Amino acid sequence: MAKETATQKILARASGSDHVNVGDIVWVKVDAHLMHDNQGPYRMGKDFKSLGLPIWNKDRFVLTADHHNPPSSDSQAHVLNVTREFAKEFELPNYYDGEGICHILMAENGFIRPGGILTGTDSHTTNAGALGALGVAIGPTESIGVLTTGEVWLRVPDTIRIGFKGTPPEGIWGKDLTLLALKDIGVDGGNYKVLQFEGEAIAALEVEDRMTLTNMAAEFAAKSAIMEVDDKTKAYLREAGVEEDWESFTSDPDAEYIASYEYDVSNLSPQVACPHRMDNVSPVEEVDSGPVHRAHIGSCTGAKLEDLRAASRVLKGRRVAHGTQLLIAPASKTIMNKAWAEGTLQPIIDSGGVLMPTTCGVCTGRGAGQLGSGETAVSSANRNYKGRMGSIDASIYLASAATVAASAIQGRVADPREFLS
């Protein structure tokens, strides 16, 4: 049957149906489920225990301690203790304590397979789309049902097609493509839609960089995101230990979309989201930030190995500006170790960068590095609304890791291209 999107095909498979229509309510089998400390046992632990039911499949359930880790208050320490006790009581084999940020851990440890359904108690569960799976965010209470049955109900969503043609020029990464589309579509333009990213510019990106787009689908208010599986995807999956026992899906040529956008990125400038909205986007050359107090390379969106490599290229042989602090929080210990072994971290640290724990930290308004009243930050993270990284009287600019690195050198939002020649 023609005229189906990849999303319809995935949901049909997961629901045991031959075909599903947009708007149908379907019960689907979940391939993996994710919870973290901030939206995990602390929120639903007692309710789940009171049911007296086993977890449907411990091998497909991942619990992480990343949002409050390491703790900076008594309340955060309590959340972590509840999380650790839950993992111990239920003898969870896939519990990660301070090992990295949940979405990256899911990918690099082989819990995401093309064509699958991933649920998680975090809005950025959409990250899974870069590997050809549908990642859907649910709440802690709904997680009780998933943990018990391995199933969840969904309404089949419409799909927005977003195509990027052309070859991304020097100084352009996945973050720039994301912000370009976000400016057009807006922070609520993808509400209960799936964003389907495609085109030759996407194919040119490394898989980790593609994750920036699917991860930030949450900033469009999207239900999920999806990309086609190619040879780069397969290589990433092999490294993550995923055997080729999966089936990937692509949209039919005549598939119907609720909206379609097309961008030529051949001459694109680095993009920057200015305070206090993720869709308040301008080319870097049009941004006058004033002095930047904090430059932050971190989060599930902006601290993968490709992000660190980009920042290292910019920073090599240079120094962070006086009055600006550069914080680096690799997205996982695996990424940090790879970056260290290949020499990527050394130029960043030599420039004056401060290495932080491989957890969410400042991105979620927790841990060291928070912004004070009147301060300004430029970050590779995913959100810049008031209070996201500390004081509600602070300002946050969002950009690629390379742009953050250039801004750290200049002490204000700056173009990375002049440091990449």
C-alpha positions in Angstrom: 0.0 0.0 0.0 1.5 3.3 -1.1 1.2 6.8 0.4 2.6 5.7 3.8 5.1 7.6 5.9 7.9 5.8 7.7 6.1 6.6 10.9 2.9 4.9 9.8 4.9 1.8 8.8 6.7 1.7 12.2 3.5 2.1 14.2 1.8 -0.6 12.0 4.6 -3.0 12.7 4.6 -2.3 16.4 0.8 -2.7 16.7 0.6 -5.8 14.6 -1.4 -4.1 11.9 -1.0 -4.1 8.1 -1.7 -0.4 7.9 -2.5 2.5 10.2 -4.1 5.8 9.3 -3.2 9.2 10.8 -5.4 9.8 13.8 -5.9 6.1 14.6 -5.4 5.1 18.3 -3.1 2.1 18.4 -1.6 0.0 21.1 2.1 -0.7 20.3 4.7 -2.9 21.7 7.7 -1.0 23.1 11.2 -2.1 22.1 13.0 -0.3 24.9 12.0 2.0 27.8 14.1 4.7 29.4 13.8 6.5 32.8 16.1 8.9 34.5 16.5 10.1 38.1 14.5 13.3 37.7 11.5 11.6 36.1 11.9 8.1 37.4 11.6 6.1 40.6 11.5 9.3 42.6 8.2 10.2 40.8 6.6 6.8 40.5 8.6 4.3 42.7 6.1 3.8 45.5 3.2 3.5 43.1 5.0 0.9 41.0 6.1 -1.1 44.1 2.6 -1.2 45.4 1.4 -3.1 42.3 3.6 -6.0 43.2 4.2 -6.7 39.5 7.5 -7.6 37.8 9.1 -5.5 35.1 8.1 -6.8 31.7 11.7 -7.0 30.4 14.6 -5.9 32.4 17.0 -6.3 29.5 15.0 -3.6 27.6 14.7 -1.2 30.5 17.3 1.5 31.1 17.6 3.6 34.2 20.1 6.5 34.4 21.2 8.9 37.1 22.2 11.9 35.1 20.0 14.9 35.9 20.9 15.3 39.6 24.4 13.7 39.4 26.6 14.7 41.2 24.2 16.3 43.6 24.6 19.9 44.7 21.9 19.9 47.4 20.2 17.7 50.0 17.1 17.3 47.8 19.2 16.2 44.8 21.1 13.7 46.9 17.7 12.3 48.0 16.5 11.9 44.4 19.7 10.0 43.6 19.4 7.7 46.7 15.8 6.8 45.7 17.0 6.0 42.2 19.9 3.8 43.4 17.7 2.0 45.9 15.2 1.2 43.1 17.9 -0.1 40.8 19.2 -2.3 43.6 15.8 -3.6 44.7 14.7 -4.6 41.2 18.2 -5.8 40.3 18.3 -3.8 37.1 21.1 -4.9 34.7 21.0 -1.6 32.8 21.5 1.0 35.4 23.9 3.8 34.6 25.1 6.0 37.5 27.0 9.1 36.3 28.1 7.3 33.2 26.6 9.8 30.8 23.3 11.4 29.6 20.4 9.0 29.1 19.8 9.6 25.3 23.4 9.1 24.4 23.8 6.1 26.6 20.7 4.5 24.9 22.4 5.0 21.5 25.9 4.0 22.2 25.0 0.9 24.3 22.8 -0.6 21.6 19.3 -0.1 23.0 18.0 1.6 19.9 17.2 -0.3 16.7 15.9 1.0 13.4 12.1 0.5 13.1 11.6 0.2 16.8 9.6 2.1 19.4 11.4 3.7 22.3 9.6 5.4 25.2 11.2 7.5 27.8 10.4 9.9 30.6 12.2 12.8 28.9 11.2 15.1 26.1 14.4 14.5 24.2 13.7 10.8 23.8 13.1 11.9 20.2 16.9 11.6 19.9 16.3 7.9 18.8 15.1 9.1 15.4 18.7 9.5 14.1 18.9 5.7 14.2 15.7 5.2 12.4 13.5 4.5 15.4 10.6 6.4 16.9 11.4 7.9 20.4 8.3 9.0 22.3 8.3 10.9 25.6 5.8 9.8 28.3 5.3 10.7 31.9 6.4 8.8 35.0 2.8 7.6 35.7 2.4 6.2 32.2 5.7 4.5 32.7 4.1 2.2 35.2 2.0 0.8 32.4 5.0 0.4 30.1 7.1 -1.2 32.8 4.4 -3.7 33.6 3.1 -4.6 30.0 5.8 -3.4 27.6 3.0 -1.6 25.7 1.7 2.0 25.3 -1.1 3.6 23.3 -0.4 6.3 20.8 -2.4 8.3 18.3 -0.8 8.0 14.8 0.6 11.5 14.2 0.9 13.5 11.0 4.4 14.0 9.6 6.2 17.2 8.7 8.9 16.7 6.1 12.0 18.8 6.4 14.5 18.5 3.6 18.0 20.0 3.5 19.8 20.1 0.1 23.3 21.1 -0.7 26.6 20.4 1.0 27.0 22.0 4.4 29.9 24.5 4.1 32.8 24.8 6.6 31.7 25.9 10.0 28.2 24.4 9.7 26.9 21.5 11.8 23.7 19.8 12.6 22.9 22.5 15.2 22.8 25.2 12.5 20.4 23.1 10.4 18.2 22.6 13.4 18.0 26.3 14.3 17.4 27.2 10.6 14.3 25.0 10.6 13.2 26.0 14.1 13.1 29.7 13.1 10.6 28.8 10.4 8.5 26.2 12.1 8.5 27.6 15.6 8.6 26.2 19.1 5.0 24.8 18.8 4.9 24.2 15.1 5.5 20.4 15.4 2.9 19.8 18.1 2.1 16.1 18.1 3.8 15.7 14.7 6.7 13.7 13.6 9.6 15.6 12.0 11.1 13.7 9.1 14.5 15.0 8.3 16.0 14.1 5.0 18.2 15.3 2.1 21.8 15.3 0.9 22.9 17.7 3.7 21.6 15.2 6.3 23.5 12.4 4.5 26.6 14.4 4.7 26.5 14.7 8.5 27.9 12.1 10.8 25.4 10.1 12.8 26.1 11.9 16.1 25.6 15.2 14.4 22.3 14.0 13.0 21.2 13.3 16.6 21.3 17.1 17.2 18.3 17.5 14.8 16.2 14.6 16.1 17.0 15.5 19.7 15.9 19.0 19.3 12.6 17.9 17.7 11.4 18.4 21.3 12.0 22.1 20.8 9.4 22.1 18.0 7.0 20.4 20.4 7.2 17.3 18.1 5.9 13.9 19.2 8.9 12.3 17.6 11.4 12.5 14.8 12.8 10.1 12.1 15.6 9.8 9.6 16.4 7.2 7.0 19.0 4.5 7.8 22.1 4.5 5.6 25.6 3.1 5.7 26.8 5.6 8.3 23.9 4.5 10.5 24.7 0.9 10.1 28.4 1.5 11.0 27.3 3.4 14.2 24.9 0.5 15.1 27.7 -2.1 14.6 30.0 -0.2 16.9 27.1 -0.1 19.5 26.9 -3.9 19.3 23.5 -3.9 17.5 23.1 -7.0 15.3 21.3 -6.6 12.0 18.1 -8.3 13.1 16.1 -5.1 12.6 14.0 -3.7 9.7 14.2 -0.1 8.8 11.4 1.8 7.1 11.3 4.7 4.6 8.4 6.9 3.5 6.8 6.1 0.2 7.6 8.6 -2.6 3.9 9.6 -2.7 3.5 9.7 1.1 1.3 12.5 2.4 2.7 15.1 4.7 0.8 17.8 6.7 3.6 20.2 5.7 6.9 20.2 3.9 9.9 22.5 4.1 13.0 22.7 1.9 16.3 24.4 2.7 19.4 24.9 0.6 22.3 25.0 3.1 25.1 25.5 0.5 25.7 29.1 1.7 24.4 28.9 5.2 26.0 30.9 8.0 26.3 29.6 11.5 22.9 30.1 13.3 22.3 31.4 16.8 19.2 31.2 18.9 19.0 34.4 20.9 17.3 35.0 24.3 14.7 33.9 25.4 13.3 31.5 22.8 14.7 28.6 20.8 13.1 29.9 17.6 14.5 33.5 18.0 17.2 32.6 15.5 19.6 34.8 13.5 22.8 34.3 11.5 25.9 34.7 13.7 27.0 37.8 11.9 23.8 39.6 12.9 24.1 38.8 16.6 25.5 41.3 19.1 25.5 39.4 22.4 27.6 41.8 24.5 30.1 40.1 26.9 29.7 36.4 27.5 30.3 35.2 31.0 29.9 31.5 30.4 30.5 29.4 27.3 29.1 25.9 27.8 29.7 22.8 25.6 27.4 20.2 27.1 24.1 18.4 27.1 22.6 15.5 25.1 22.4 17.9 22.2 25.8 19.5 22.1 28.6 17.4 23.7 29.0 14.3 21.6 32.3 13.4 20.1 31.6 15.3 16.9 30.8 18.4 19.0 34.0 18.1 21.0 36.1 17.6 17.8 34.5 20.8 16.3 35.3 22.8 19.4 38.8 21.4 19.6 39.6 22.6 16.1 38.5 26.1 16.9 40.3 26.3 20.3 43.6 24.6 19.3 46.5 27.0 20.1 44.2 29.7 21.4 43.0 31.0 24.8 39.6 31.6 26.3 39.0 35.4 26.8 39.5 37.0 30.1 36.2 37.2 31.9 34.7 34.2 30.1 34.5 30.7 31.6 34.5 27.7 29.3 32.7 24.6 30.7 32.9 21.3 28.9 30.7 18.4 30.0 31.1 15.4 27.5 27.8 13.6 26.9 29.1 10.3 28.2 32.2 8.7 29.7 32.7 6.7 26.5 32.8 10.0 24.5 35.1 11.6 27.1 37.5 8.6 26.9 37.5 8.6 23.1 38.1 12.4 23.0 41.0 12.0 25.5 42.6 9.1 23.7 42.5 10.8 20.3 43.8 14.1 21.6 40.6 16.1 21.2 40.2 17.2 24.8 43.8 18.5 25.3 43.5 21.6 23.1 40.2 22.4 24.9 41.7 22.1 28.3 44.9 23.9 27.3 42.7 26.9 26.1 41.4 27.3 29.6 38.4 25.0 29.4 37.1 23.4 32.6 36.1 19.7 32.4 32.8 18.9 34.1 31.0 15.6 35.0 29.6 13.6 32.1 26.0 14.4 33.1 23.3 17.0 32.4 24.5 19.6 34.9 24.1 23.2 34.0 21.9 22.4 31.0 19.0 21.4 33.3 19.6 24.1 35.8 21.3 21.8 38.3 24.9 21.4 39.4 27.9 23.8 39.1 28.1 26.5 36.5 24.7 28.1 36.9 24.2 31.7 35.7 23.8 34.6 38.0 21.6 37.6 37.6 22.6 39.7 34.6 25.0 37.1 33.3 25.1 35.9 29.7 25.9 32.4 28.4 26.4 30.8 25.0 25.7 27.1 25.0 25.5 24.1 22.7 22.5 22.9 24.7 18.9 22.7 23.5 16.9 25.4 25.5 17.4 29.0 26.4 14.2 30.2 28.1 14.5 32.2 31.3 15.8 30.3 34.2 17.0 27.3 32.2 20.6 27.6 33.4 20.2 29.5 36.7 18.8 33.0 37.3 15.7 34.1 35.4 17.6 37.4 34.9 20.3 35.7 32.9 20.5 35.4 29.1 21.3 32.3 27.0 22.3 32.0 23.4 22.3 28.6 21.7 24.7 27.6 19.0 26.9 24.8 17.7 29.8 23.7 19.8 32.1 25.3 17.3 30.3 28.7 17.6 30.5 28.3 21.4 34.2 27.7 21.2 34.7 30.8 19.0 32.6 32.8 21.4 34.8 31.7 24.3 37.9 33.0 22.5 36.3 36.4 21.6 34.3 36.8 24.8 31.1 37.4 22.9 29.1 35.4 20.4 31.4 34.9 17.5 31.7 33.3 14.1 33.7 30.0 14.2 34.6 30.1 10.5 37.5 32.6 11.0 39.1 30.0 13.3 38.7 27.0 10.9 40.5 28.2 7.9 
